[in-house]
Amino acid sequence: MAVAGKLRNMTDLARQAQVTTATVSMALRDSPQVSSEVKERIQKIAAEYGFTPRAYNRRPKPQLNRKNSRSALLALLHYDDGEEDPVRDGILPTILERLNGHGIQYEYLNQKELQENPALLKKFSGAIYYNDLKGVQLPENFPAAQIFGWDPMKPGLDRITTNDCEVVRIACDFFRKADVKRAVVIWREDMVLIPNHPRISEFLLQMNAMGVEATPLSFRREDPDFTSRMREYIESGDDRIGFFGFNAFGGVKLCCALEALGLLSKYAGSNILVCDKSVLLNSFYPSPTMIDLNLPAMAARAVEMLLYRLANPGIPGILVQQSPGPVSGIRSIPGRL
């Protein structure tokens, strides 16, 4: 018997279950990327409220350039490391909606399982995934679309990623208007796997060229000393500091440290900028300013790129750089942007 009240949509259900809308979407589709405990809790609440998610309309695909893709079975390559992933949560619902909308069949395929048994890929016509593959080598000319990543592209692979040069330009302009005297860029070590990542190296270079002392500050996945290192940095010089989070994980770590030091309200208004628009960051008050990478647009473009490749085999690989949206944030100071 349904309890009193009504859930109008997945946003209401997410609020009731205290998770993100993306997590609700995946749980209701029995996605392996959601833990059994969370999945069971969400499905139980949905049953109690008599909530049934809207079914996606499977519209017929246009015959032009869709003949080969209509019968395709696609692999959604994923990995499960047991933690929140704002990139996954930002792109996966759009991928599922687009594939369902085109009537394309798909199955989840864990990267660890594929690494142990490469033959699992044989039944698939193509693959879509995000970030560089972990220990997996796709066959040459195997149709695939990737969202984010820096490994060298192979034949048959299409990639859509963020324009990091534009990210750095936005960040430097943001801190110039905030009149900072020092700046620090924060990132998690295991998430930046290439040397001299432009979102770090170019930021340091351009801030120093502006006469602003810029410092790199990384942290590990488990790093209990980060808050004390942040305190040491803040106390080592001018307190007009610009804090740049490499992504949502860097932003969350930064905001947690500043909150523990009692300094979040001092800096969040105009001195914190994070390269990601994530619900993980909205939980802080005041919330930091964010750069919108428009993850749903990336996901939609990646699906269309993959379907086009399936319908037109043999075309060269395509790299598309998505320019970030304007700086967004409730707490930005009027007149500064």
Long-range contacts (C-beta under 8 A, 24 or more apart in sequence): 2-48, 2-49, 2-50, 3-48, 3-49, 5-49, 6-49, 7-46, 7-49, 7-51, 9-54, 10-53, 13-42, 13-45, 13-46, 13-49, 13-51, 16-45, 16-49, 17-41, 17-42, 17-45, 20-89, 20-279, 21-93, 22-88, 22-89, 22-90, 22-92, 22-93, 23-89, 25-53, 25-92, 25-93, 25-96, 26-92, 26-93, 28-53, 29-96, 31-92, 31-108, 32-78, 32-80, 32-108, 32-110, 33-78, 33-80, 33-88, 33-92, 33-108, 35-82, 56-97, 56-100, 56-101, 57-101, 58-100, 58-101, 58-103, 59-101, 59-102, 59-103, 60-103, 61-102, 61-103, 65-308, 65-311, 65-312, 66-102, 66-307, 66-311, 67-311, 68-310, 68-311, 68-313, 69-102, 69-104, 69-125, 69-307, 69-310, 69-311, 70-103, 70-104, 71-125, 72-104, 72-105, 72-125, 72-126, 72-310, 73-105, 73-106, 73-107, 73-123, 73-124, 73-125, 74-99, 74-104, 74-105, 74-106, 74-107, 74-124, 74-125, 74-126, 74-127, 74-128, 74-306, 75-106, 75-107, 75-108, 75-109, 75-121, 75-124, 75-126, 75-127, 75-128, 76-106, 76-107, 76-108, 76-109, 76-127, 76-128, 76-129, 77-109, 77-110, 77-111, 77-114, 77-127, 77-128, 77-129, 77-133, 77-136, 78-108, 78-109, 78-110, 78-111, 78-129, 79-110, 79-111, 79-112, 79-134, 80-110, 80-112, 84-280, 86-247, 86-248, 86-249, 86-276, 86-278, 86-279, 86-280, 87-130, 87-131, 87-147, 87-148, 87-247, 87-248, 87-295, 88-130, 89-278, 89-279, 90-278, 90-295, 90-296, 90-299, 91-130, 91-147, 91-295, 91-296, 91-298, 91-299, 91-302, 92-299, 93-296, 94-295, 94-296, 94-299, 94-300, 94-303, 95-128, 95-299, 95-302, 95-303, 98-299, 98-300, 98-303, 98-304, 99-303, 102-303, 102-307, 104-307, 111-135, 111-136, 125-310, 126-306, 126-309, 126-310, 128-302, 128-303, 128-306, 132-193, 143-306, 143-309, 143-310, 143-313, 144-306, 145-302, 145-303, 145-305, 145-306, 145-309, 146-302, 147-295, 147-298, 147-299, 147-302, 148-298, 150-193, 150-194, 150-197, 153-317, 153-319, 154-317, 155-316, 155-317, 156-309, 156-317, 157-317, 158-302, 158-305, 158-306, 158-309, 158-317, 158-318, 158-319, 158-320, 159-317, 159-318, 159-319, 159-320, 160-298, 160-301, 160-302, 160-305, 160-319, 160-320, 160-321, 160-322, 161-298, 161-319, 161-320, 161-321, 161-322, 162-275, 162-293, 162-298, 162-321, 162-322, 162-324, 163-321, 163-322, 163-323, 163-324, 164-197, 164-198, 164-199, 164-202, 165-198, 165-202, 166-323, 166-324, 167-199, 167-275, 167-291, 167-324, 168-198, 168-199, 168-202, 168-203, 168-206, 169-206, 170-291, 170-324, 170-326, 170-327, 171-203, 171-244, 171-273, 171-275, 171-291, 172-203, 172-206, 172-207, 172-210, 174-242, 174-273, 174-289, 174-327, 174-337, 175-207, 175-212, 175-242, 175-244, 175-271, 175-273, 176-210, 177-336, 177-337, 178-242, 178-270, 178-271, 178-333, 178-336, 179-240, 180-212, 180-240, 180-241, 180-242, 180-271, 181-212, 181-213, 181-237, 181-238, 181-240, 181-241, 182-212, 182-213, 182-214, 182-215, 182-237, 182-238, 182-240, 182-241, 182-242, 183-207, 183-212, 183-213, 183-214, 183-215, 183-241, 183-242, 183-243, 183-244, 184-214, 184-215, 184-216, 184-217, 184-233, 184-241, 184-242, 184-243, 184-244, 185-214, 185-215, 185-216, 185-217, 185-244, 185-245, 185-246, 186-217, 186-218, 186-219, 186-243, 186-244, 186-245, 186-246, 186-250, 186-251, 186-253, 186-254, 187-216, 187-218, 187-219, 187-245, 187-246, 187-247, 187-250, 188-218, 188-219, 188-220, 188-221, 188-246, 188-249, 188-250, 188-253, 189-218, 189-219, 189-220, 189-221, 190-220, 190-221, 191-246, 191-247, 191-249, 192-218, 192-246, 199-246, 199-275, 200-246, 203-244, 207-242, 212-242, 213-237, 219-250, 219-253, 223-253, 226-253, 226-257, 227-256, 227-257, 227-260, 227-261, 230-254, 230-257, 230-258, 230-261, 231-261, 234-261, 234-263, 240-271, 241-267, 241-271, 242-271, 242-273, 243-267, 243-271, 243-272, 243-273, 244-273, 244-274, 244-275, 245-272, 245-273, 245-274, 245-275, 245-276, 245-288, 246-275, 247-274, 247-275, 247-276, 248-274, 248-276, 248-278, 248-280, 248-281, 250-274, 251-275, 251-276, 251-278, 251-280, 251-281, 251-288, 251-290, 252-280, 252-281, 254-288, 255-281, 255-284, 255-288, 259-284, 268-331, 269-331, 269-332, 269-333, 270-331, 270-332, 270-333, 270-336, 273-327, 275-324, 277-325, 277-328, 286-330, 286-331, 287-329, 287-330, 287-331, 288-329, 288-331, 289-327, 289-328, 289-329, 289-331, 289-332, 290-327, 290-328, 290-329, 291-324, 291-325, 291-327, 291-328, 292-324, 292-325, 292-326, 292-328, 293-322, 293-324, 293-325, 294-322, 294-324, 294-325, 297-322, 298-322
